[in-house]
């Protein structure tokens, strides 16, 4: 589900629903009563429901892919940082601190954790931080009132609130923040405030875990595939939707490696852009969240809560 956080957002949510419906997606508007029933939150007035969507456990998904790779003869080397990628004949030499690999293709799949091994790649996005918190196991009575049918929900805030539940009576809620470790008091406070806003029945004492990670934000909110040299591919810019979009990008990159022409790919290759604030990322990241939160509050103040 996606819910409008203020009345101004309702119009854009309607437009989004109509656009996707025209493309054949099974997405419908849901009113206040149904939204309250499915979400357990009275913070929203209208929303959309996409019945074909779902959710998975990202780490379990990653482990399953790693297991499949190993079963097919692939090798995974953790804690092996690449120091450089240099041409060697018609191949590429990938150097590490204690060795190297020679390969026809090198794929950069580092998204929000991209460094400057491929010159300029880390200047194509802003690495924002996505935070999450999880409650301790709740009582059955409290747990069954929130997302009772197992839906996920996200709202239309620029500093988004999104939530799901697990199979251990926990409620998880996320937003944007400053530190990938969720180490700042302001980051924790933002998540506590989000819980109070969306699920006021959950107290600060109910929250047990805080964590976070980096996401790659692009100006056009779209992922990008780059091929700056023959045999070099970089796919990134998933804007917080990496589980689905990363998997899609991986398939497209595999097709390119296996010989499919760039022009025939579902995601076209583009030149490396340069985000205009890329040389002042730390400053930009520090300013982006407060700025977006101010705009969210202003929308609510001007147009009213949903």
C-alpha contacts under 8 A as a table, 3 or more apart, distances in Angstrom:
res1	aa1	res2	aa2	distance
1	X	47	X	6.64
1	X	48	X	5.43
1	X	49	X	4.60
1	X	50	X	6.44
1	X	151	X	6.90
1	X	152	X	6.00
1	X	153	X	4.57
1	X	154	X	6.42
2	X	47	X	5.32
2	X	48	X	5.21
2	X	49	X	6.77
2	X	153	X	5.51
2	X	154	X	4.86
2	X	155	X	5.19
2	X	156	X	7.17
3	X	44	X	6.23
3	X	45	X	7.62
3	X	46	X	6.00
3	X	47	X	4.02
3	X	48	X	6.48
3	X	153	X	7.24
3	X	154	X	6.33
3	X	155	X	4.51
3	X	156	X	6.30
4	X	7	X	7.09
4	X	9	X	5.38
4	X	10	X	5.43
4	X	13	X	6.83
4	X	44	X	6.25
4	X	45	X	7.03
4	X	46	X	6.10
4	X	47	X	5.91
4	X	155	X	5.73
4	X	156	X	5.32
4	X	157	X	7.90
4	X	306	X	6.25
5	X	9	X	6.60
5	X	43	X	7.58
5	X	44	X	6.04
5	X	155	X	6.07
5	X	156	X	5.75
5	X	157	X	6.27
5	X	300	X	7.69
5	X	305	X	6.48
5	X	306	X	5.39
6	X	9	X	5.44
6	X	10	X	6.84
6	X	44	X	7.79
6	X	299	X	6.84
6	X	300	X	5.37
6	X	303	X	6.71
6	X	304	X	5.89
6	X	305	X	4.31
6	X	306	X	3.98
7	X	10	X	5.22
7	X	11	X	7.57
7	X	300	X	7.47
7	X	303	X	5.56
7	X	304	X	5.82
7	X	305	X	5.96
7	X	306	X	4.79
8	X	11	X	6.22
8	X	12	X	7.63
8	X	299	X	6.77
8	X	300	X	7.85
8	X	303	X	5.63
8	X	304	X	7.80
9	X	12	X	5.37
9	X	13	X	6.14
9	X	156	X	6.68
10	X	13	X	5.01
10	X	14	X	6.19
10	X	46	X	7.17
10	X	47	X	7.98
10	X	306	X	7.68
11	X	14	X	5.18
11	X	15	X	6.31
12	X	15	X	4.94
12	X	16	X	6.06
13	X	16	X	5.03
13	X	17	X	6.16
13	X	47	X	7.41
13	X	48	X	7.56
14	X	17	X	5.15
14	X	18	X	6.21
14	X	29	X	7.45
15	X	18	X	5.18
15	X	19	X	6.13
16	X	19	X	5.17
16	X	20	X	6.26
17	X	20	X	5.36
17	X	21	X	6.03
17	X	27	X	6.36
17	X	28	X	6.69
17	X	29	X	7.18
17	X	48	X	6.98
18	X	21	X	5.04
18	X	22	X	6.20
19	X	22	X	5.27
19	X	23	X	6.66
20	X	23	X	5.06
20	X	24	X	6.59
20	X	25	X	5.55
20	X	27	X	7.17
21	X	24	X	5.08
21	X	25	X	4.95
21	X	26	X	6.36
21	X	27	X	6.09
21	X	28	X	7.93
22	X	25	X	7.36
25	X	50	X	7.80
26	X	50	X	5.97
26	X	51	X	6.47
26	X	52	X	6.86
27	X	48	X	6.65
27	X	49	X	5.55
27	X	50	X	4.43
27	X	51	X	6.77
28	X	48	X	5.48
28	X	49	X	5.37
28	X	50	X	6.67
29	X	46	X	7.25
29	X	47	X	5.80
29	X	48	X	4.44
29	X	49	X	6.34
30	X	34	X	6.05
30	X	35	X	6.10
30	X	46	X	5.91
30	X	47	X	5.35
30	X	48	X	5.63
30	X	49	X	6.71
31	X	34	X	5.57
31	X	35	X	5.97
31	X	45	X	6.70
31	X	46	X	4.91
31	X	47	X	6.76
32	X	35	X	5.10
32	X	36	X	6.03
32	X	44	X	7.11
32	X	45	X	4.66
32	X	46	X	5.31
32	X	47	X	7.94
33	X	36	X	5.26
33	X	37	X	6.27
34	X	37	X	4.99
34	X	38	X	6.16
35	X	38	X	5.27
35	X	39	X	5.82
35	X	40	X	7.81
35	X	41	X	7.83
35	X	44	X	7.59
35	X	45	X	7.42
35	X	46	X	6.66
35	X	47	X	6.66
36	X	39	X	5.25
36	X	40	X	5.16
36	X	41	X	5.44
36	X	42	X	5.71
36	X	44	X	7.80
37	X	40	X	5.72
37	X	148	X	7.95
38	X	146	X	7.78
38	X	147	X	5.51
38	X	148	X	6.31
38	X	149	X	6.59
38	X	151	X	7.20
39	X	146	X	5.82
39	X	147	X	4.45
39	X	148	X	7.15
39	X	151	X	7.46
39	X	153	X	7.25
40	X	145	X	5.55
40	X	146	X	4.42
40	X	147	X	5.72
40	X	148	X	7.38
40	X	199	X	7.62
41	X	44	X	7.08
41	X	146	X	7.28
41	X	198	X	5.80
41	X	199	X	5.89
42	X	45	X	7.54
42	X	198	X	7.43
43	X	197	X	6.92
43	X	198	X	5.73
43	X	306	X	7.29
44	X	47	X	7.60
44	X	305	X	7.88
44	X	306	X	5.27
45	X	306	X	4.96
46	X	306	X	7.32
50	X	53	X	5.70
51	X	54	X	7.92
54	X	151	X	7.42
54	X	152	X	7.49
55	X	152	X	7.25
56	X	61	X	7.26
57	X	60	X	5.40
57	X	61	X	6.17
58	X	61	X	5.01
58	X	62	X	6.18
58	X	243	X	6.84
59	X	62	X	4.96
59	X	63	X	6.13
60	X	63	X	5.06
60	X	64	X	6.13
61	X	64	X	5.14
61	X	65	X	6.32
62	X	65	X	5.18
62	X	66	X	6.21
63	X	66	X	5.01
63	X	67	X	6.12
64	X	67	X	5.05
64	X	68	X	6.25
65	X	68	X	5.05
65	X	69	X	6.16
66	X	69	X	5.07
66	X	70	X	6.19
66	X	76	X	7.67
67	X	70	X	5.18
67	X	71	X	6.19
68	X	71	X	5.06
68	X	72	X	6.39
69	X	72	X	5.25
69	X	73	X	6.55
69	X	74	X	5.08
69	X	75	X	7.33
70	X	73	X	5.17
70	X	74	X	4.89
70	X	75	X	6.14
70	X	76	X	7.67
71	X	74	X	7.26
77	X	80	X	6.08
80	X	96	X	6.71
80	X	97	X	7.82
81	X	96	X	6.06
81	X	97	X	7.35
82	X	85	X	7.69
82	X	94	X	6.84
82	X	95	X	5.82
82	X	96	X	4.81
82	X	97	X	7.49
82	X	117	X	7.48
83	X	94	X	7.82
83	X	95	X	5.65
83	X	96	X	5.37
83	X	97	X	6.84
83	X	117	X	6.64
84	X	94	X	6.10
84	X	95	X	5.29
84	X	96	X	7.33
84	X	117	X	5.60
85	X	92	X	6.51
85	X	93	X	5.58
85	X	94	X	4.59
85	X	95	X	6.22
85	X	117	X	6.88
85	X	118	X	7.46
86	X	92	X	5.65
86	X	93	X	5.23
86	X	94	X	6.72
87	X	90	X	7.02
87	X	91	X	5.96
87	X	92	X	4.51
87	X	93	X	6.02
88	X	91	X	5.27
88	X	92	X	5.42
88	X	93	X	6.12
89	X	92	X	7.71
90	X	104	X	7.40
91	X	102	X	6.69
91	X	103	X	5.63
91	X	104	X	4.78
91	X	105	X	7.33
91	X	231	X	7.54
92	X	102	X	5.66
92	X	103	X	5.35
92	X	104	X	6.17
92	X	105	X	6.98
92	X	106	X	7.18
92	X	231	X	7.71
93	X	100	X	6.63
93	X	101	X	5.77
93	X	102	X	4.62
93	X	103	X	6.58
94	X	100	X	5.36
94	X	101	X	5.12
94	X	102	X	6.28
94	X	103	X	7.68
94	X	106	X	7.95
95	X	99	X	6.13
95	X	100	X	4.29
95	X	101	X	6.64
96	X	99	X	5.20
96	X	100	X	5.58
103	X	106	X	6.85
104	X	231	X	6.02
105	X	231	X	4.37
105	X	232	X	5.90
105	X	233	X	7.69
105	X	257	X	7.16
106	X	231	X	6.19
106	X	232	X	5.10
106	X	233	X	6.40
107	X	232	X	6.06
107	X	233	X	4.83
107	X	234	X	5.72
107	X	235	X	7.89
108	X	232	X	7.83
108	X	233	X	6.12
108	X	234	X	4.47
108	X	235	X	6.51
109	X	234	X	6.19
109	X	235	X	5.78
109	X	236	X	6.53
110	X	113	X	5.27
110	X	114	X	4.96
110	X	236	X	7.04
111	X	114	X	5.66
111	X	215	X	6.88
111	X	216	X	5.66
111	X	235	X	7.37
111	X	236	X	4.65
111	X	237	X	6.09
111	X	238	X	7.41
112	X	126	X	7.86
112	X	127	X	5.10
112	X	128	X	7.55
112	X	214	X	5.09
112	X	215	X	4.61
112	X	216	X	4.31
112	X	217	X	7.98
112	X	236	X	7.83
112	X	237	X	7.62
113	X	127	X	7.59
113	X	214	X	6.71
113	X	215	X	7.94
114	X	121	X	7.21
114	X	122	X	5.57
115	X	118	X	7.56
115	X	121	X	7.48
115	X	122	X	5.61
116	X	119	X	5.13
116	X	120	X	6.46
116	X	121	X	6.44
116	X	122	X	5.84
118	X	121	X	5.75
119	X	122	X	7.59
120	X	123	X	5.31
120	X	124	X	7.11
120	X	272	X	7.23
120	X	274	X	7.61
121	X	124	X	5.64
121	X	272	X	6.82
122	X	125	X	6.58
122	X	278	X	7.94
123	X	126	X	7.63
123	X	273	X	7.61
123	X	274	X	5.36
123	X	275	X	5.96
123	X	278	X	5.10
123	X	279	X	7.53
124	X	218	X	7.26
124	X	272	X	6.59
124	X	273	X	5.34
124	X	274	X	4.78
124	X	275	X	5.31
124	X	278	X	7.37
125	X	216	X	5.84
125	X	217	X	5.45
125	X	218	X	4.99
125	X	219	X	7.49
125	X	237	X	6.89
125	X	274	X	7.60
125	X	275	X	5.99
125	X	278	X	7.21
126	X	216	X	5.83
126	X	217	X	5.12
126	X	218	X	6.63
126	X	275	X	7.55
126	X	278	X	6.86
126	X	281	X	6.72
126	X	285	X	7.54
127	X	214	X	5.88
127	X	215	X	5.49
127	X	216	X	4.71
127	X	217	X	6.09
127	X	281	X	7.89
127	X	285	X	7.67
128	X	176	X	7.48
128	X	177	X	7.60
128	X	178	X	7.54
128	X	214	X	5.63
128	X	215	X	5.27
128	X	216	X	6.25
128	X	217	X	6.41
128	X	285	X	6.52
129	X	176	X	5.70
129	X	177	X	5.35
129	X	178	X	5.88
129	X	179	X	6.41
129	X	180	X	5.80
129	X	212	X	6.72
129	X	213	X	5.56
129	X	214	X	4.44
129	X	215	X	5.81
130	X	174	X	7.07
130	X	175	X	5.94
130	X	176	X	4.61
130	X	177	X	6.07
130	X	180	X	7.23
130	X	212	X	5.45
130	X	213	X	5.46
130	X	214	X	6.06
130	X	215	X	6.55
130	X	240	X	7.37
131	X	174	X	5.34
131	X	175	X	5.36
131	X	176	X	5.55
131	X	177	X	6.00
131	X	180	X	7.16
131	X	182	X	6.61
131	X	187	X	7.73
131	X	191	X	7.79
131	X	210	X	7.45
131	X	211	X	5.84
131	X	212	X	4.11
131	X	213	X	6.63
132	X	172	X	6.84
132	X	173	X	5.55
132	X	174	X	4.02
132	X	175	X	6.50
132	X	191	X	7.24
132	X	210	X	5.87
132	X	211	X	5.54
132	X	212	X	5.87
133	X	172	X	5.67
133	X	173	X	5.49
133	X	174	X	6.27
133	X	191	X	6.70
133	X	207	X	6.93
133	X	208	X	7.46
133	X	209	X	5.37
133	X	210	X	4.42
133	X	211	X	6.47
134	X	170	X	6.38
134	X	171	X	5.72
134	X	172	X	4.38
134	X	173	X	6.53
134	X	207	X	5.84
134	X	208	X	5.97
134	X	209	X	5.12
134	X	210	X	6.69
135	X	138	X	7.35
135	X	170	X	5.28
135	X	171	X	5.52
135	X	172	X	6.59
135	X	206	X	5.36
135	X	207	X	4.00
135	X	208	X	5.06
135	X	209	X	6.71
136	X	169	X	7.79
136	X	170	X	5.86
136	X	206	X	5.79
136	X	207	X	5.89
136	X	208	X	5.17
136	X	209	X	7.83
137	X	168	X	6.21
137	X	169	X	4.71
137	X	170	X	4.82
138	X	142	X	6.18
138	X	143	X	5.66
138	X	169	X	5.32
138	X	170	X	6.10
138	X	206	X	7.81
139	X	142	X	5.28
139	X	143	X	5.95
139	X	169	X	7.25
140	X	143	X	5.05
140	X	144	X	5.96
140	X	169	X	7.17
141	X	144	X	5.64
141	X	145	X	6.88
142	X	145	X	5.68
142	X	146	X	7.30
143	X	146	X	5.75
143	X	148	X	7.76
143	X	169	X	5.88
143	X	170	X	7.36
143	X	171	X	7.69
144	X	147	X	7.28
144	X	148	X	5.15
145	X	148	X	5.69
146	X	171	X	7.97
147	X	150	X	5.39
147	X	151	X	5.73
147	X	152	X	7.19
147	X	164	X	7.28
147	X	165	X	7.24
148	X	151	X	7.58
150	X	164	X	7.50
150	X	165	X	6.94
151	X	164	X	6.90
152	X	162	X	7.61
152	X	163	X	5.86
152	X	164	X	4.69
152	X	165	X	7.61
153	X	162	X	5.56
153	X	163	X	5.34
153	X	164	X	6.60
154	X	160	X	7.01
154	X	161	X	5.72
154	X	162	X	3.97
154	X	163	X	6.32
155	X	160	X	6.10
155	X	161	X	5.77
155	X	162	X	6.44
156	X	160	X	6.41
156	X	161	X	8.00
157	X	160	X	4.55
157	X	161	X	6.86
157	X	296	X	6.10
158	X	292	X	5.85
158	X	293	X	7.07
158	X	295	X	7.93
158	X	296	X	6.47
159	X	175	X	6.26
159	X	176	X	5.75
159	X	289	X	6.91
159	X	292	X	6.20
159	X	293	X	6.02
159	X	296	X	7.53
160	X	174	X	7.73
160	X	175	X	5.27
160	X	176	X	6.75
161	X	173	X	6.97
161	X	174	X	5.70
161	X	175	X	4.95
161	X	194	X	6.72
162	X	173	X	5.61
162	X	174	X	5.23
162	X	175	X	6.59
163	X	171	X	7.32
163	X	172	X	5.51
163	X	173	X	4.27
163	X	174	X	6.28
164	X	171	X	6.13
164	X	172	X	5.35
164	X	173	X	6.62
165	X	169	X	7.25
165	X	170	X	5.77
165	X	171	X	4.42
165	X	172	X	5.61
166	X	169	X	6.34
166	X	170	X	5.61
166	X	171	X	6.58
166	X	172	X	7.51
167	X	170	X	7.22
173	X	191	X	7.33
173	X	194	X	7.74
173	X	195	X	7.12
174	X	191	X	6.77
175	X	190	X	7.77
175	X	191	X	6.75
175	X	194	X	7.85
176	X	289	X	7.26
177	X	180	X	7.90
177	X	182	X	7.54
177	X	187	X	5.50
177	X	190	X	7.71
177	X	289	X	6.88
178	X	182	X	7.38
178	X	184	X	7.58
178	X	187	X	6.57
178	X	285	X	7.16
178	X	286	X	6.91
178	X	289	X	7.88
179	X	182	X	5.07
179	X	183	X	6.22
179	X	184	X	6.78
179	X	187	X	7.42
179	X	212	X	7.26
179	X	213	X	7.88
180	X	183	X	7.72
180	X	211	X	6.96
180	X	212	X	4.52
180	X	213	X	4.45
180	X	214	X	6.13
181	X	211	X	5.48
181	X	212	X	5.44
181	X	213	X	7.10
182	X	187	X	5.80
182	X	188	X	6.60
182	X	210	X	6.27
182	X	211	X	5.20
182	X	212	X	5.73
183	X	187	X	7.07
183	X	188	X	7.61
184	X	187	X	5.23
184	X	188	X	6.66
185	X	188	X	5.24
185	X	189	X	6.03
186	X	189	X	4.92
186	X	190	X	6.07
187	X	190	X	5.15
187	X	191	X	6.64
188	X	191	X	5.30
188	X	192	X	6.23
188	X	210	X	7.18
189	X	192	X	4.97
189	X	193	X	6.00
190	X	193	X	5.13
190	X	194	X	6.18
191	X	194	X	4.89
191	X	195	X	6.26
192	X	195	X	5.17
192	X	196	X	6.30
192	X	204	X	6.24
193	X	196	X	5.03
193	X	197	X	6.09
194	X	197	X	5.02
194	X	198	X	6.10
194	X	199	X	7.98
195	X	198	X	5.31
195	X	199	X	5.20
195	X	200	X	6.40
195	X	202	X	6.66
195	X	203	X	7.85
196	X	199	X	5.45
196	X	200	X	4.26
196	X	201	X	7.48
196	X	202	X	6.82
196	X	203	X	7.20
197	X	200	X	6.01
199	X	202	X	5.81
200	X	203	X	7.00
202	X	206	X	6.13
202	X	207	X	7.97
203	X	206	X	5.24
203	X	207	X	7.24
204	X	207	X	5.61
205	X	208	X	7.60
215	X	237	X	7.76
215	X	238	X	7.18
215	X	239	X	6.00
215	X	240	X	5.47
216	X	236	X	7.09
216	X	237	X	4.83
216	X	238	X	6.07
216	X	239	X	5.40
216	X	240	X	7.17
217	X	221	X	6.66
217	X	237	X	5.82
217	X	238	X	6.98
217	X	239	X	4.72
217	X	240	X	7.65
218	X	221	X	5.04
218	X	222	X	6.44
218	X	223	X	7.43
218	X	237	X	5.78
218	X	238	X	8.00
218	X	239	X	6.79
219	X	222	X	7.85
219	X	275	X	7.58
221	X	237	X	7.64
221	X	238	X	7.72
221	X	239	X	6.23
222	X	237	X	6.46
222	X	238	X	6.71
222	X	239	X	7.29
223	X	235	X	7.32
223	X	236	X	5.71
223	X	237	X	4.30
223	X	238	X	5.11
223	X	239	X	7.52
223	X	245	X	7.70
224	X	235	X	5.81
224	X	236	X	5.68
224	X	237	X	5.97
224	X	267	X	7.50
224	X	268	X	7.87
224	X	269	X	7.14
224	X	270	X	7.01
225	X	233	X	7.15
225	X	234	X	5.71
225	X	235	X	4.48
225	X	236	X	6.74
225	X	249	X	7.94
225	X	267	X	6.75
225	X	268	X	6.58
225	X	269	X	4.83
225	X	270	X	6.22
226	X	233	X	5.70
226	X	234	X	5.10
226	X	235	X	6.42
226	X	269	X	5.00
226	X	270	X	5.27
226	X	271	X	6.07
226	X	272	X	6.48
227	X	230	X	6.90
227	X	231	X	7.65
227	X	232	X	5.57
227	X	233	X	4.73
227	X	234	X	6.55
227	X	269	X	6.32
227	X	270	X	7.31
227	X	271	X	7.49
228	X	232	X	6.42
228	X	233	X	7.22
228	X	271	X	6.93
228	X	272	X	7.37
229	X	232	X	5.41
229	X	233	X	7.92
233	X	253	X	7.29
235	X	249	X	6.43
235	X	250	X	7.88
235	X	253	X	7.62
236	X	246	X	7.68
238	X	241	X	5.33
238	X	242	X	5.08
238	X	245	X	6.11
238	X	246	X	6.92
239	X	242	X	7.17
241	X	244	X	6.13
241	X	245	X	6.01
241	X	246	X	7.78
242	X	245	X	4.90
242	X	246	X	4.68
242	X	247	X	7.49
243	X	246	X	5.54
243	X	247	X	6.29
244	X	247	X	5.38
244	X	248	X	6.38
245	X	248	X	4.96
245	X	249	X	5.98
246	X	249	X	5.01
246	X	250	X	6.03
247	X	250	X	5.06
247	X	251	X	6.45
248	X	251	X	5.27
248	X	252	X	6.43
249	X	252	X	5.07
249	X	253	X	6.10
249	X	267	X	7.69
250	X	253	X	5.15
250	X	254	X	6.12
251	X	254	X	5.10
251	X	255	X	6.30
252	X	255	X	5.11
252	X	256	X	6.43
252	X	265	X	6.48
252	X	266	X	6.84
252	X	267	X	6.99
253	X	256	X	5.08
253	X	257	X	6.32
254	X	257	X	5.09
254	X	258	X	6.16
255	X	258	X	5.07
255	X	259	X	6.47
255	X	260	X	5.53
255	X	265	X	7.73
256	X	259	X	5.27
256	X	260	X	4.74
256	X	261	X	6.46
256	X	262	X	6.69
256	X	265	X	7.45
257	X	260	X	7.21
260	X	264	X	6.77
260	X	265	X	7.15
261	X	264	X	5.38
261	X	265	X	6.82
262	X	265	X	5.48
262	X	268	X	6.56
262	X	269	X	6.50
263	X	268	X	6.43
263	X	269	X	7.82
264	X	268	X	7.79
265	X	268	X	5.84
274	X	278	X	7.05
275	X	278	X	5.22
276	X	279	X	7.59
277	X	280	X	5.48
277	X	281	X	6.27
277	X	284	X	6.64
278	X	281	X	5.33
280	X	283	X	5.43
280	X	284	X	6.05
281	X	284	X	4.86
281	X	285	X	5.90
282	X	285	X	5.25
282	X	286	X	6.20
283	X	286	X	5.12
283	X	287	X	6.30
284	X	287	X	5.18
284	X	288	X	5.87
285	X	288	X	5.25
285	X	289	X	6.95
286	X	289	X	6.66
286	X	290	X	7.61
287	X	290	X	5.76
287	X	291	X	6.11
288	X	291	X	5.19
288	X	292	X	6.09
289	X	292	X	5.19
289	X	293	X	6.06
290	X	293	X	5.06
290	X	294	X	6.09
291	X	294	X	5.18
291	X	295	X	6.43
292	X	295	X	5.09
292	X	296	X	6.25
293	X	296	X	5.00
293	X	297	X	6.22
294	X	297	X	5.15
294	X	298	X	6.05
295	X	298	X	4.94
295	X	299	X	6.13
296	X	299	X	5.21
296	X	300	X	6.46
297	X	300	X	5.17
297	X	301	X	6.12
298	X	301	X	4.95
298	X	302	X	6.02
299	X	302	X	5.26
299	X	303	X	5.81
299	X	304	X	7.36
300	X	303	X	5.45
300	X	304	X	4.74
300	X	305	X	5.21
301	X	304	X	5.55
301	X	305	X	7.57
